[in-house]
Amino acid sequence: MKKNDQGRIQKITFDGHVDEAVLADFRAVFLSLSRPATVFYGAIALGFLALGITTSDAASRIFLILVAPGVLVARYSRPRIAWKQNVRAWQDVLAMHFTGTISDTEVRLNGVPEPAPVPWRKFIAMEQSDRALLLYLSQDDCLPFHRFFFAEQSDWDDFVALARGRIKSQRQVPGKSGK
């Protein structure tokens, strides 16, 4: 990473517009399901199914057998609902240029009515693919960044390294999508 005379990381600038291909990359990262969580929900569903099959009470049996698929539906539908909420929240930002700077202390967004600095400590998690990175402010609310927002590959690499160094909860999403 490039550093200034005081030894601090130089600001990294980003500037980009979200088109359909970029949005597809964000969607692929956002909707990717972590394997441990999927296995966990699958085990719960199988447990309910096994209880339903072995229970002697007919009403309990029907209830438990119906709950099993409900657990899986909840697992797969929750991220999609959150995605739709995020896209609605991003509509104003998506219509504008997405610009700002990244430093060792904050991410500053200029593409909103007033420049909005977000200190790194506010981000609780990140998910990343080869071209998209989502910084989460809450379980379902995130800021999207794309490789194409950065002029140089080295700027993208520095940003990813900085995010990895600042955010504890991280998940790499395999595969490529979009452009």
Buried (B, 14 or more C-beta within 10 A) or exposed (E): BEEEEEEEBBBBBBBBBBEEEBBEBBBBBBEBEEEEEEEEBBEBBEBBBEBBEEBEEEEEBEBBBEBBEEBBEEBEEEBEEBBEEBBEEBEEBBEEEBBBBBBBEBBBBBBEEEEBEBEBEBBBBBBBBBBBBBBBEEEBEBBBBBBBBBEEEEBBBBBBEBBBEBBEEEEEBEEEBBE
